């Protein structure tokens, strides 16, 4: 349903862009990125509503930008000024009412 791209290994201070494409129309869905670091619970990083309202975790405010392209059924996450603590598996998510779908996850590793 969802396929994520763009993870990799970068150095602290560098940037990375994640993209996620859905196999269904995303117009009515909240789109979001979550991440899960080793030994930690999955946490929301950023979300964007169908109307474009944005929400970010405090730890990424000012560094990460989420955007959506409904024509392409996709959501992206631009990550700047990356820190080692951003290292995690990143998952894209789409939700509407009782429907929720997850991508397969893409690993982001930030070296110090």
Protein Blocks (a to p, Z undefined) as FASTA:
>chain_A
ZZcehiacddehiacddddddfbdfklpccddddddehiacddfbdcdfkopacddfklg
okaccdddfknopacdddehiafklgccddddddehjbccddebiaddddZZ
